[in-house]
Amino acid sequence: MNDSDFNEIYALYFQDVYKFLLALCHDEELAEELTQDTFFKAMKNYESFRGDCKISTWLCQIAKHSFFLYDKRRKRNVDLDAVSNELVDDTNSIEILLGQKEKAFEIHKLLHYLPEPFKEVFSLRVLGELSFRDIAKLFDKTESWARVTFHRAKLKLIEQIKEEEYD
């Protein structure tokens, strides 16, 4: 597909795809972003269009797939937060313990022996106060990866703290 063909398709079907996505997500900004993503995918995969349906139908199928993929990722991130909050009792929260000077040194010592990337992700999140999105960018990974790695680091530290309490 050459640029003029793509520009023509974009001009003809942009509003249809945008309105379709807006009806799905009810968020103008997200609909705009997903519409751009749809046309990017369409341009990249135009050779796979067989002509069995109208171009608008094909574009809306791509749009629907993009929306469902976005929604699936969003739900996965929310679920990770919920699991993290359920598994760690706030009274034993590492963040609270770090605020207590007598425990802080012990936690820093345990943190020092955590393997990478757990040590760095935990430090960036708790001590550096970076968002999961920023941590993911630093490691060139997904936000979900940053959340899971942080959660696992936190569990490892809690396990080590409990072991030391029993020693």
Secondary structure, DSSP 8 states (H G I E B T S, - for coil): --HHHHHHHHHHHHHHHHHHHHHHH--HHHHHHHHHHHHHHHHHTGGG--SSS-HHHHHHHHHHHHHHHHHHHHHHHHHHHHHHHHHS-GGG-HHHHHHSHHHHHHHHHHHHTS-TTHHHHHIIIIIS---HHHHHHHHT--HHHHHHHHHHHHHHHHHHHHHHHH-
